[in-house]
Amino acid sequence: MYYFDNAATTPVRSEAVQAAVEAMERDWGNPSSRCTKGEQAAARLKGWREDVAGALGCQAQELAFTSCGTESNNWAIRGAAELARRKGRHIITDALEHAAVLEPCRELERQGYEVTRLQPDRGGNLSLEAFRKALRPDTVLVSVMLVNNELGTVNPVDQFSAAVRQAGCPALVHCDAVQGFLKLPFTPQGLGVDLLSVSGHKVHAPKGIGALYIRRGLKLPPLLLGGGQEEGRRSGTEATAQIAAFAAAVRAGRQTLDRDLDHMAQLKAYAIARLALVPGLKPLTQGGAPHILPVTMPGYQSEVLVRFLADRDICLSSGSACHKGRPSHVFAALNLPKPERDGVLRISFSPENTPAEVDALADGLKAAHAQLFPSMS
Ligand code: PLP
């Protein structure tokens, strides 16, 4: 199997599997219980939180575990809006965000908030100038992702945060860093954000675990009410096995981070060179994060290409996995000509991919061109 769908999800690394099993077999106590088993689990939880916070470059108290990136985004956006309700009702985001940001913003719009959605240029880049112009004295929330999940483009979130401070508006800044975590060097403080979302299954941990960075001192209202876990911020007994696995994946990922990022950047450059030999194929973006390469084969249907490649044991995506066959709002926002939009493929790498696998992908796409093209003309 040649797996190039790492932006959808990553294989769970063995360290994470082992840590989850240990947490279930040994540290299965409830961290809120006062008994020995509970105290043991609470001590382990403290360590796991420090591991993930350490990788993010924040303090452990600034990190709350959630069930996924989607929950982190929902919590950040709904919580920030509620917190600042009296200060204003204007939100700025952009047209390329993940649905887990766009949908809570749409819900707030239904409740009477005004949402400005910045439009990208054809390369998927947002304009700082347009952002500055959109800022208003009643802007209470800005939500801009670090790395786009379909394009791999990197937003200058630090500059956006600085513009918010310069404008003197009360906005809290949230960043969906689900695709940036352990793919780019950053810290929430360096980005100047108040809230930042990450997800375990994009960094070789299992699905069902995420985290939200909440800047120290910020009293974000909870999304889930109940027993008051996570310092009263997120109720629900902590998913210790998933958290243990997340921490283990992050610890292991950190150890080889520089080498892994280098490897993926080289692989992406190699893929661009190899895929340039596939007739008609062109990359859709320049530069960007090392793990995401969007390309298009105009005149082809991406779903047909994905199925053709699947028969050769090659796994990639026609766009974000969350779209499930529906046209992607990201490529629609780029205003690509229809044939280019129809032929989009997202290739996404992990450190485990090799140049030989890229060769197999290039051969697969050449074969697709040879075998599918006659039926389309
Ligand atoms: N944000 C981005 C940029 C993503 O790519 C994803 C998942 O694809 C999410 C949020 C949602 O994360 P999760 O699958 O953990 O809910």
Boltz pocket constraint, residues with backbone or C-beta under 6 A from the ligand:
constraints:
  - pocket:
      binder: B
      contacts: [[A, 7], [A, 8], [A, 67], [A, 68], [A, 69], [A, 70], [A, 71], [A, 73], [A, 98], [A, 100], [A, 145], [A, 147], [A, 148], [A, 149], [A, 176], [A, 178], [A, 179], [A, 198], [A, 199], [A, 200], [A, 201], [A, 209], [A, 210], [A, 322]]
      max_distance: 6.0
